C-alpha cells in the first residue's frame, strides 16, 4: 500500500486529482435550474457548462476532481488501484472548498463534480466528501451545481446527507454483470451498488410526490413499458440474455432513505439550509470494452436500470487500457469510442423514441453495426415496414424513421393537417433527408428511385458516415485533457 504524500501544494494536488478523475464520466448538462439567492454564492442552470474536455474528447462541464486517489481496493481496470505505484494525495475538505470558491469567483467553473478513491473504508471516505459538501453549502454559501459520486458500502445516513447536499448523485455500477464485477473488482458487489441505488430512487420519488409531481420522471417513455408500479418489489424480476440473471429488483429497497428534507449532518448552523433530495436525479456509469459482454447485454442492463431505478442517465465509459493484467485487454488495444457512441445513441432511443432493447438487438445479432447509427441499423433489419407514407403515418411510427426526431415528427403531424407535405418542407422542419429519403414517401412518391434492399442502402449510409465515424474513432489522437493553467494561462493560487 502506497502512503499519501502530505507535502504537496494545493496546485500539485489539483494536477494529480483532476487528472485521476478524467476516467469518471460526468454529465454535460446539470439538469436542474436554481436561481441565485441573497446571501448565497452561485446558481445552477439546466443547460450546464462546458469548459474543458476529457482525454478521449468528451465534454466536461464541471471542475472534476477526486477527494483522493488513494484506494484500498484493487479493481483491475482502475489506474488508482492499490497495487499501482502512483503518487497518492488527498484534499482536506476546507482546502477543496476554497479551491472551488476561488475558481468560481474567477469564472473558471460553475459547479463541482466530486468522486473519490476509497480512503481507509467507504464510511470514512463518504464522511469526508459529505463534510466538503456541507462546508460548501453552509460556510461558503455555495449555491451552484454539485454532482457527487457515492462510495458503495457507505452507511445510509451519509448517502442521505450527500443527496440533500448535492444536485445529482450517482453510484457507479462499473460493469454490466455480476460475473464481470466479481472478476475485475473483487472488493465490490452488485448488492453494495444496487442497494443504495434503490434507496436513492425511493427517496427521490418520495420528494417528487411530496411536491405534487409523479413518482417517476416525466421524460421517460421507457416507463410506459412497466404494467405495474416499480415500487412493487415482487414485480421486478427480469432476465438477461442466456442464463445470466442480475435480478435488479432483488436489490430494491425495503426502507428508503430519510425523507425529512431538513436532515443534514451537524456542522455549524444549518437552520437556513433546507434542500430537496438530489433534484437533478441519479445516474450511474458502465465501463465498456474491459469485459466481453455484448451490446445486447449492455442495453438490456441499461433498460432495467431505467425501469427499476428511474435513473436520469446511464453513462458509458469506453475502457482505456491503463493496466497490464491478464484479465484485461492488452495495452495496445484501441479505445472503443465508436462503440461507446453507438451505445449512447441506443440509450437515446430507449429513453425518448419508444424502442426496447429486444427490438434493437437480438441473440442472433447481439452487437450494433458500428458503422451505422442504431436507428438505421434497426430500420435496415425491418425494411418490410418501409417506405413509410408521411402524410398518414402515426407519430410513434414517424419516430422510428432514421433522420426524424421528436421535434420534426411533431412538426410533420401538425403541418399535414393544413396541406400536403413535400420534401422541401420536410427539410425546413428539420428532417435529415440524407438518411430519411431511403425510408419515406411523400404523397406516394419517394425522393429518389431507391431500391428497398438492405445491402444497397447500408453501403450508401456507411459511405455518408465514413468521415464522422473516422473522427469519433480517432478522438484519442485529436484531443488532450485541457488544463486551466496550461491552456488558459490561469493561476491556481487560492
C-alpha positions in Angstrom: 0.0 0.0 0.0 1.4 3.4 -1.0 1.2 6.2 1.5 -0.3 9.7 0.9 2.2 12.4 0.1 1.4 15.1 2.6 4.0 17.6 1.4 2.2 18.6 -1.9 0.8 22.1 -2.6 -2.8 22.6 -3.5 -1.8 23.1 -7.1 0.1 19.9 -7.2 -2.8 18.0 -5.6 -5.2 19.5 -8.1 -3.0 18.4 -11.0 -2.9 14.8 -9.7 -6.5 14.5 -8.6 -8.1 16.3 -11.6 -6.1 14.0 -13.9 -7.1 10.9 -12.0 -10.8 12.0 -12.2 -10.9 12.1 -16.0 -11.9 8.5 -16.2 -15.2 9.2 -14.4 -17.8 10.3 -16.9 -19.6 13.5 -15.9 -22.9 14.8 -17.2 -22.6 17.7 -19.6 -25.9 19.2 -18.5 -26.7 19.9 -14.9 -30.3 19.0 -15.3 -31.5 21.5 -12.6 -32.4 25.2 -12.7 -31.9 27.2 -9.5 -31.8 30.9 -9.3 -29.3 32.8 -7.2 -30.4 33.9 -3.8 -29.5 36.6 -1.4 -26.6 35.7 0.9 -25.5 32.7 -1.3 -22.9 32.3 -4.0 -23.8 30.9 -7.4 -26.7 29.4 -9.2 -27.4 26.4 -11.4 -28.7 26.3 -15.0 -30.1 23.1 -16.6 -28.2 23.7 -19.8 -24.9 23.1 -18.0 -21.5 24.5 -18.8 -18.6 23.2 -21.0 -15.2 24.5 -20.1 -12.9 21.5 -20.8 -12.6 18.1 -22.4 -11.6 14.7 -21.2 -8.6 12.9 -22.8 -11.0 11.0 -25.1 -12.8 14.1 -26.3 -15.9 14.1 -24.1 -17.0 17.5 -22.7 -16.6 18.2 -19.1 -19.0 20.8 -17.6 -17.7 20.9 -14.1 -14.5 21.1 -12.0 -14.0 17.4 -11.9 -11.7 16.1 -9.1 -11.2 13.2 -6.7 -11.3 13.7 -3.0 -8.3 11.3 -3.0 -6.7 8.9 -5.4 -5.6 6.7 -2.5 -7.7 3.5 -2.6 -7.7 0.3 -0.6 -9.5 -1.5 -3.4 -7.6 -3.3 -6.2 -10.1 -3.0 -9.2 -8.1 -4.4 -12.1 -9.3 -1.7 -14.6 -8.6 1.3 -12.4 -5.4 3.5 -12.5 -5.8 4.2 -8.8 -5.9 0.6 -7.7 -3.9 -0.1 -4.6 -1.3 -2.2 -6.4 -0.3 0.6 -8.8 2.7 2.7 -8.0 1.4 6.2 -8.4 1.7 9.4 -6.3 -1.1 9.4 -3.8 -2.6 12.5 -2.3 -5.8 13.9 -0.9 -7.7 17.1 -0.4 -8.7 18.3 3.0 -12.4 19.3 3.0 -11.8 23.0 3.6 -8.9 23.0 1.1 -11.1 21.7 -1.7 -13.9 24.2 -0.7 -11.5 27.1 -1.0 -10.4 25.8 -4.4 -13.9 25.6 -5.7 -14.9 29.0 -4.5 -11.8 30.7 -5.9 -12.3 29.1 -9.2 -16.0 30.0 -9.2 -15.3 33.6 -8.4 -12.8 33.8 -11.2 -15.4 32.4 -13.6 -13.3 29.3 -14.3 -16.1 26.9 -13.3 -19.8 26.9 -12.4 -20.0 23.7 -10.4 -18.3 20.7 -8.9 -18.1 17.0 -9.8 -16.7 15.1 -6.8 -15.7 11.5 -6.8 -13.0 9.6 -4.8 -10.9 6.6 -4.2 -11.6 4.6 -1.0 -9.5 6.0 1.8 -9.4 3.6 4.8 -13.0 2.4 4.2 -16.2 3.6 2.5 -17.7 5.2 5.6 -14.6 7.3 6.3 -14.3 8.4 2.7 -18.0 9.3 2.3 -17.8 11.2 5.6 -15.0 13.4 4.2 -17.0 14.0 1.0 -20.1 15.0 2.9 -18.1 17.3 5.1 -16.8 19.0 2.0 -20.3 19.5 0.5 -21.7 20.7 3.8 -18.9 23.3 4.2 -19.6 24.4 0.6 -23.3 24.8 1.2 -23.0 26.4 4.7 -19.7 28.1 5.5 -19.1 29.2 1.9 -22.8 29.6 0.9 -22.2 27.9 -2.4 -25.5 27.6 -4.4 -24.0 26.2 -7.6 -24.4 22.8 -9.1 -22.8 19.7 -7.5 -22.6 16.2 -8.7 -21.3 13.6 -6.2 -20.4 10.0 -6.7 -21.1 8.0 -3.6 -19.0 5.2 -2.3 -20.6 1.7 -2.4 -20.8 0.3 1.1 -21.1 3.7 2.8 -23.7 4.0 5.6 -27.2 5.1 4.6 -27.1 8.3 6.7 -24.1 9.5 4.7 -25.6 8.7 1.4 -28.7 10.5 2.5 -26.7 13.6 3.6 -24.9 13.6 0.2 -28.3 13.5 -1.6 -29.5 16.6 0.3 -26.3 18.5 -0.3 -25.8 17.7 -4.0 -27.9 18.2 -7.1 -27.1 14.9 -8.7 -26.0 11.7 -7.0 -24.6 8.6 -8.6 -23.5 5.1 -7.6 -21.2 3.6 -10.3 -22.3 0.2 -11.5 -18.9 -0.1 -13.3 -19.6 -3.4 -15.1 -22.8 -4.8 -16.6 -22.9 -8.3 -14.9 -22.2 -9.7 -11.5 -19.7 -12.1 -13.0 -17.5 -9.4 -14.6 -17.7 -7.3 -11.4 -16.5 -10.2 -9.3 -13.7 -10.9 -11.7 -12.3 -7.4 -12.1 -13.5 -5.7 -8.9 -13.3 -8.3 -6.1 -14.0 -5.7 -3.4 -17.3 -4.7 -4.9 -20.6 -6.5 -5.4 -23.9 -5.8 -7.0 -25.6 -5.7 -3.6 -23.4 -2.9 -2.3 -24.0 -0.9 -5.5 -27.7 -1.6 -6.1 -28.9 -1.4 -2.5 -28.0 2.3 -2.2 -29.2 2.9 -5.8 -32.6 1.6 -4.9 -32.7 3.7 -1.7 -31.8 6.8 -3.6 -34.6 6.0 -6.1 -37.2 5.7 -3.5 -36.2 8.9 -1.6 -36.2 10.9 -4.9 -39.6 9.5 -5.6 -40.9 10.4 -2.2 -39.7 14.0 -2.6 -41.3 14.2 -6.1 -44.7 13.1 -4.7 -44.4 15.5 -1.8 -44.2 18.5 -4.1 -47.1 17.3 -6.3 -45.2 15.5 -9.1 -45.4 11.9 -10.2 -43.1 9.5 -8.6 -41.2 8.8 -11.8 -39.6 11.3 -14.2 -41.9 12.6 -16.8 -39.4 12.4 -19.6 -39.0 8.6 -19.6 -41.1 6.9 -22.3 -39.5 3.6 -21.2 -41.5 3.9 -18.0 -44.7 3.1 -20.1 -43.4 -0.5 -20.7 -44.0 -1.4 -17.0 -47.6 -2.5 -16.3 -47.2 -2.4 -12.6 -45.7 0.0 -10.1 -41.9 -0.2 -9.9 -42.3 0.1 -6.1 -43.9 -3.4 -6.0 -40.7 -5.4 -5.5 -42.4 -8.7 -6.4 -43.0 -7.4 -10.0 -39.4 -6.6 -10.6 -37.8 -9.8 -11.8 -36.0 -9.6 -15.1 -33.5 -11.8 -17.0 -30.6 -11.0 -19.2 -29.6 -13.0 -22.3 -28.9 -16.7 -21.7 -28.7 -17.9 -18.2 -27.3 -14.6 -16.7 -29.7 -13.2 -14.1 -28.9 -9.9 -12.4 -32.4 -9.5 -10.9 -32.1 -5.8 -10.3 -35.4 -5.9 -8.5 -34.0 -8.1 -5.8 -31.9 -5.1 -4.7 -34.9 -2.7 -4.4 -35.3 -1.1 -1.0 -37.5 -2.1 1.9 -37.0 1.2 3.6 -36.0 4.3 1.7 -33.5 6.9 3.0 -34.7 9.7 5.3 -37.3 11.9 3.6 -37.1 14.7 6.1 -35.7 17.4 3.8 -34.1 19.2 6.8 -31.9 16.2 7.6 -28.2 17.1 7.5 -25.2 16.1 9.5 -24.4 18.6 12.2 -21.8 21.1 11.3 -22.4 24.6 12.5 -25.7 26.5 11.9 -27.8 24.6 9.3 -31.1 26.4 10.3 -31.4 28.1 6.9 -30.3 25.1 4.8 -33.3 23.2 3.5 -32.9 21.4 0.3 -34.7 18.9 -1.9 -33.1 15.4 -2.3 -31.0 15.1 -5.5 -33.2 17.4 -7.6 -31.2 16.6 -10.8 -31.7 12.8 -10.3 -29.5 9.8 -10.1 -27.0 8.4 -12.7 -24.5 5.6 -13.0 -21.5 4.6 -15.1 -20.8 1.4 -17.0 -17.3 0.7 -18.4 -17.5 -0.9 -21.9 -14.7 -2.9 -23.6 -13.0 -4.2 -20.5 -15.1 -7.3 -20.5 -16.7 -9.4 -23.2 -20.4 -8.6 -22.8 -22.3 -7.9 -26.0 -24.2 -4.7 -26.8 -27.4 -6.6 -26.2 -26.4 -7.4 -22.6 -25.3 -3.7 -22.1 -28.6 -2.2 -23.3 -30.7 -4.8 -21.6 -28.9 -3.9 -18.3 -29.4 -0.2 -19.2 -33.1 -0.7 -19.8 -33.6 -2.5 -16.5 -31.8 0.3 -14.7 -34.1 2.9 -16.2 -37.2 0.9 -15.5 -36.4 -0.2 -11.9 -34.3 2.7 -10.7 -35.7 5.6 -12.8 -32.1 6.9 -13.4 -31.6 10.2 -15.1 -28.8 8.9 -17.2 -26.7 5.8 -17.7 -23.2 6.9 -18.8 -20.9 4.7 -20.8 -17.1 4.9 -20.4 -15.0 3.4 -23.2 -12.3 1.4 -21.5 -8.8 3.0 -21.8 -6.1 0.4 -21.4 -4.1 1.5 -18.4 -3.0 -1.6 -16.5 -1.1 -4.6 -17.7 -3.3 -7.5 -16.5 -4.2 -11.0 -17.8 -7.8 -10.3 -17.1 -7.9 -7.1 -19.2 -7.4 -6.3 -22.9 -3.8 -5.7 -23.9 -2.3 -2.3 -23.6 -2.2 -1.8 -27.3 -6.0 -2.3 -27.7 -7.7 0.7 -29.2 -10.3 2.6 -27.1 -13.8 1.6 -28.3 -15.0 5.2 -28.8 -17.2 4.4 -31.8 -18.9 1.6 -29.9 -19.4 4.0 -26.9 -21.0 6.5 -29.3 -23.4 3.8 -30.7 -24.4 2.8 -27.2 -25.2 6.4 -26.3 -27.4 6.7 -29.5 -29.2 3.4 -28.5 -29.6 4.8 -25.0 -31.4 7.8 -26.5 -33.7 5.5 -28.5 -34.6 3.7 -25.3 -35.4 6.9 -23.4 -37.1 9.1 -25.9 -38.1 7.1 -29.0 -40.1 4.2 -27.5 -37.6 1.5 -28.5 -36.9 -1.5 -26.4 -33.6 -3.3 -26.1 -35.1 -6.5 -27.6 -36.1 -4.6 -30.7 -32.7 -3.0 -31.3 -30.7 -6.2 -31.0 -31.3 -10.0 -30.7 -29.5 -13.1 -29.8 -28.7 -13.7 -33.5 -27.4 -10.1 -33.9 -26.2 -9.1 -30.4 -23.9 -6.2 -31.4 -24.6 -3.0 -33.3 -23.0 -2.3 -36.7 -20.6 0.3 -35.5 -20.5 1.9 -39.0 -24.2 2.8 -38.7 -26.3 4.5 -36.0 -28.6 2.1 -34.2 -31.7 3.6 -35.7 -30.5 3.0 -39.2 -29.3 -0.5 -38.2 -32.8 -1.3 -36.9 -34.5 0.1 -40.0 -32.4 -2.0 -42.3 -33.4 -5.1 -40.4 -37.1 -4.1 -40.8 -37.3 -3.0 -44.4 -40.7 -4.6 -44.7 -42.1 -1.6 -42.8 -40.6 0.9 -45.3 -41.1 3.2 -47.2 -43.5 5.0 -44.8 -46.0 7.4 -46.1 -45.5 10.6 -44.1 -48.9 12.0 -45.0 -50.6 9.3 -42.9 -48.0 7.7 -40.5 -48.6 7.9 -36.8 -46.4 9.9 -34.5 -44.9 6.7 -33.0 -44.1 5.4 -36.4 -42.5 8.6 -37.5 -40.1 8.4 -34.5 -38.8 5.1 -35.9 -37.7 6.6 -39.2 -34.0 7.4 -39.5 -33.5 11.2 -39.8 -36.7 12.1 -38.0 -36.6 13.1 -34.3 -39.3 14.2 -31.8 -39.4 17.8 -32.9 -39.6 17.1 -36.7 -42.1 14.3 -36.1 -44.4 16.8 -34.2 -44.0 19.4 -37.0 -44.9 16.8 -39.6 -48.1 15.8 -37.7 -49.1 19.4 -37.2 -48.2 20.6 -40.8 -50.1 17.8 -42.6 -53.4 18.9 -41.1 -53.2 22.0 -43.3 -51.9 20.7 -46.5 -49.7 18.1 -48.3 -46.1 17.6 -47.4 -43.2 17.9 -49.8 -39.5 17.3 -49.5 -38.6 21.0 -49.3 -40.9 21.5 -46.4 -39.6 18.4 -44.7 -36.0 19.8 -44.9 -37.3 23.0 -43.3 -38.9 21.0 -40.5 -35.5 19.5 -39.6 -35.8 16.1 -41.2 -32.3 14.8 -42.2 -33.2 13.8 -45.7 -29.8 12.2 -46.5 -30.8 9.4 -44.1 -34.6 9.6 -44.2 -35.1 9.5 -48.0 -34.4 5.8 -48.1 -37.3 5.1 -45.8 -40.1 7.6 -46.6 -42.6 8.6 -49.2 -44.5 11.9 -49.6 -47.9 11.6 -51.3 -47.0 8.2 -52.7 -43.6 9.1 -54.1 -40.0 8.6 -52.8 -37.5 11.3 -53.1 -35.4 9.2 -55.5 -35.9 5.9 -57.3 -34.3 3.9 -54.5 -34.3 0.1 -54.3 -35.5 -1.1 -50.9 -32.7 -3.5 -50.4 -30.5 -3.9 -47.3 -27.1 -4.2 -48.9 -27.7 -1.2 -51.2 -29.0 1.2 -48.6 -26.4 0.0 -46.0 -23.5 0.7 -48.3 -24.7 4.3 -49.0 -25.4 5.1 -45.4 -22.0 3.9 -44.4 -20.4 6.0 -47.1 -22.2 9.0 -45.8 -21.0 8.3 -42.3 -17.3 7.5 -43.1 -15.9 10.9 -42.1 -17.9 11.2 -38.9 -17.0 7.6 -37.9 -13.3 8.2 -38.5 -13.4 11.3 -36.4 -15.1 9.6 -33.5 -12.7 6.6 -33.7 -9.7 8.9 -33.6 -10.7 11.3 -30.9 -7.9 10.0 -28.7 -5.4 11.3 -31.2 -7.1 14.6 -31.6 -7.9 15.6 -28.1 -6.0 16.0 -24.9 -7.0 16.8 -21.4 -7.4 20.6 -21.1 -5.8 22.4 -18.2 -7.0 25.7 -16.8 -3.4 26.6 -16.1 -1.6 25.5 -19.3 -4.2 26.1 -21.9 -5.9 29.2 -20.5 -2.8 30.7 -18.7 -4.7 30.9 -15.4 -3.2 30.9 -11.9 -4.0 28.2 -9.4 -3.4 30.1 -6.2 -6.2 30.1 -3.7 
